[in-house]
């Protein structure tokens, strides 16, 4: 065995173009020519020192790269900076909580029973959200919060903002699109978050890692 050849199908038509050769002891290849919003299929073949080649792998993998961002700060929407309380995934901008393109915004309400302040992530109309649970590190959020669930969406228009929790968001930006956030810090006045946004309509993939598929 001399190495492996990596092939890519750009438009899911079953025709693969050569992408790269790697040595026999390489177990990972990163495609740095992929574009956000395009779905790619990958396959590999093995070749030996006599230039004999195997068939392309039957089990290929697919991936749809998506944009992501880090350390976005949102202010409390009833506080001194309401113009910095909302977030638009499509345009990747911090903006006012009541802007027509805002998807989520941050706020704090007083619990009438306990008289304590509770912080929330609020959603705009036709935007759904659910708490994915505790995630320990930013890298775990990037890689392992990888797929938007089909069920479990909150119907209150808000979820409690909990430090180190991840959340899945379903928007209607010209069709159903999915996003995720991870809260790195939460106070009564602001929240800091990382995010990722899948640009392809109806595609629930939220991880940068490739997923297995038997497409041939």
JOPE-V45290 format. One record per residue. N is the residue number from 0. RES is the residue in three letters. PHI is phi in whole degrees, -180 to 180 (none if undefined). Layout:
N	RES	PHI
N	RES	PHI
//
This chain:
0	UNK	none
1	UNK	-106
2	UNK	174
3	UNK	-131
4	UNK	-110
5	UNK	-99
6	UNK	-122
7	UNK	-136
8	UNK	-107
9	UNK	-80
10	UNK	-131
11	UNK	58
12	UNK	-106
13	UNK	88
14	UNK	-105
15	UNK	-105
16	UNK	-106
17	UNK	-62
18	UNK	-116
19	UNK	-167
20	UNK	-108
21	UNK	-130
22	UNK	-69
23	UNK	-61
24	UNK	-97
25	UNK	-87
26	UNK	-111
27	UNK	-147
28	UNK	-130
29	UNK	-106
30	UNK	-86
31	UNK	-94
32	UNK	-103
33	UNK	-72
34	UNK	-112
35	UNK	-58
36	UNK	90
37	UNK	-105
38	UNK	-96
39	UNK	-120
40	UNK	-107
41	UNK	-124
42	UNK	-148
43	UNK	-132
44	UNK	-133
45	UNK	-104
46	UNK	-135
47	UNK	-109
48	UNK	-70
49	UNK	-101
50	UNK	65
51	UNK	-83
52	UNK	-119
53	UNK	-83
54	UNK	-70
55	UNK	-62
56	UNK	-58
57	UNK	-70
58	UNK	-84
59	UNK	-101
60	UNK	-131
61	UNK	-128
62	UNK	-156
63	UNK	-124
64	UNK	-57
65	UNK	-139
66	UNK	-70
67	UNK	-148
68	UNK	-152
69	UNK	-137
70	UNK	59
71	UNK	-78
72	UNK	-110
73	UNK	-114
74	UNK	-92
75	UNK	-66
76	UNK	-71
77	UNK	-99
78	UNK	-94
79	UNK	-80
80	UNK	-128
81	UNK	-64
82	UNK	-74
83	UNK	-121
84	UNK	-104
85	UNK	-112
86	UNK	-136
87	UNK	-111
88	UNK	-68
89	UNK	-63
90	UNK	-102
91	UNK	54
92	UNK	-131
93	UNK	-83
94	UNK	-155
95	UNK	-66
96	UNK	-61
97	UNK	-102
98	UNK	-64
99	UNK	-67
100	UNK	-104
101	UNK	-67
102	UNK	-95
103	UNK	-135
104	UNK	-150
105	UNK	-110
106	UNK	-160
107	UNK	-128
108	UNK	-120
109	UNK	-93
110	UNK	-73
111	UNK	-67
112	UNK	-76
113	UNK	-103
114	UNK	59
115	UNK	-111
116	UNK	-84
117	UNK	-125
118	UNK	-90
119	UNK	-138
120	UNK	-100
121	UNK	-95
122	UNK	-118
123	UNK	-73
124	UNK	-60
125	UNK	67
126	UNK	-121
127	UNK	-111
128	UNK	-147
129	UNK	-149
130	UNK	-80
131	UNK	-83
132	UNK	108
133	UNK	-68
134	UNK	-128
135	UNK	-76
136	UNK	-130
137	UNK	-64
138	UNK	-69
139	UNK	-61
140	UNK	-63
141	UNK	-60
142	UNK	-96
143	UNK	-94
144	UNK	-86
145	UNK	-114
146	UNK	-151
147	UNK	-76
148	UNK	-68
149	UNK	-83
150	UNK	-130
151	UNK	99
152	UNK	-77
153	UNK	-72
154	UNK	-114
155	UNK	-100
156	UNK	80
157	UNK	-165
158	UNK	-136
159	UNK	-65
160	UNK	-86
161	UNK	-116
162	UNK	-58
163	UNK	69
164	UNK	-99
165	UNK	-101
166	UNK	-136
167	UNK	-105
168	UNK	-122
169	UNK	-118
170	UNK	-109
171	UNK	-128
172	UNK	-79
173	UNK	71
174	UNK	134
175	UNK	-72
176	UNK	-130
177	UNK	-118
178	UNK	-146
179	UNK	-145
180	UNK	-136
181	UNK	-132
182	UNK	-86
183	UNK	-85
184	UNK	-158
185	UNK	-136
186	UNK	-129
187	UNK	-70
188	UNK	-106
189	UNK	-163
190	UNK	-133
191	UNK	-115
192	UNK	-142
193	UNK	-102
194	UNK	-148
195	UNK	-148
196	UNK	-141
197	UNK	-87
198	UNK	-79
199	UNK	-82
200	UNK	-62
201	UNK	66
202	UNK	-98
203	UNK	-86
204	UNK	-72
205	UNK	-125
206	UNK	-101
207	UNK	-76
208	UNK	-82
209	UNK	-77
210	UNK	-119
211	UNK	-70
212	UNK	-158
213	UNK	-106
214	UNK	-97
215	UNK	-126
//
